[in-house]
Amino acid sequence: MGRFKILLAATLAICRCASCSAADNSVPTLAQQLSNLPSDSSVLEIPEGTYTIDTTLVVSKPAVTIRGAGPGKTVLMRASNFDGVLVRMDGESSTLSNLTLDGNGTRTVLSLTGTGVTADTIEVKNFTHIGITVPASGCRITKCLVSGLGTADAPSMGIWHDAGKIPTKSTITIDHSTIQNNGMCGIYCTGGKVTIANNTIAGNHVITDVGGGQIDIGNAFTTNTVAIIRDNTIADGGSLKAGGIEAGGGSFTVTGNTIRNHGSGGIGIGHNVTEATIMRNTISNCGRNLTDRNRPQNRSGIYVGYGAKNVLISGNRCFDDQPSKTQTWGIIMAGPPARPDPRYAPRAAEHVVIRQNDLRGNVHPEGLLDESRARDRSVAENIPPQANR
């Protein structure tokens, strides 16, 4: 029978206003169309139009695709009397694609709760808490646009995934997407294997009461995150306390990213990192937060916390081309904390290699500040030559 396409009947209410009543709810009709899919069809096409969501649309059928006519054409919009999740994808290996989810001020918009769910070419907007929450494993977010409200009053996260604090095989992939203008981080992921590739991240972390990265990866007090962060453009942090990437605990491969214009550091490596490969990144114009309380201040291209181990930093370009430079150093290896955190025992960094990095053009021409007392340390072939001392 081929693909099954739902047709707009005269009785299907479509509302284009923000003040909709329960009578306008499109969820029962959409749910019925899903239920009526013939056995030889797995695709539900939603034609162009604006569909009011007054209760959560739960997709529990596995291996189905719900496809709109395109972002901005097919729009699922929250009714003003409803504050729940708009769409919950429970069905294993299901896909939601080619439409807009307009939270209309709701807290959370889309939840990927089924294993192996894909969000493909989705626009998610107008939310105050989380754009896409991903409790499940094996999910992928690709070619999506996730936009917060751009205000500190809505401390939202664009994409959130937490696999827990114990060892886990959970996976998530976020690629070729744009995540922007969230009150807190654009992407927060911890636990399991995380892949973040070929995304554009901008204007996130608008709040100023705490610091953080536009991408926050890994819990600072666990080591069960294995992350690959590659070929992303991470620019224009939303506040003076915003950094580019902050890596907590676990193993991290950070390669080929362009990171520019942040108040805090470009890449931050936490004290509980067990392995980090930082290669071929271009980091510039960070460190505008002149009152940063870290010692030394986290105003460098790459900042490595006291206690990180198995760290390779190679082939990176760290510079500042602003008329008034603010990026203090290309690389900082931090020393022991002035006030140790009772939740972990401070220890010196170990097994550190810093080589073939171009550290010209920062406030301090030496390029590298090393207060780490690192054991098994190798520094060579960096420019300027002072960095190799």
Secondary structure, DSSP 4 states (H G I P E B T S, - for coil): ---EE----TTS----SS---GGG--HHHHHHHHHT--TT--EEE--SEEEEESS-EEE-STT-EEE-S-TTTEEEEE-TT--S-SEEE-STT-EEEEEEEEEEEEEEEEEE-STT-EEEEEEEEEEEEEEEE--SSSEEEES-EEE--SSTTS--EEEEEE--SS----EEEEES-EEE--SS-SEEEESEEEEEES-EEES-----SS-EEEEEES-TT---EEEEEES-EEE--SSTTEEEEEE-SEEEEEES-EEEEESS-SEEE-TTEEEEEEES-EEEEE---TT--SSS-S-SSEEE-TT-EEEEEES-EEE--SSS-----SEEE----SS--TTS-----EEEEEES-B-TTSSSTT-EEE-S--EEEEEES-BSGGGG-
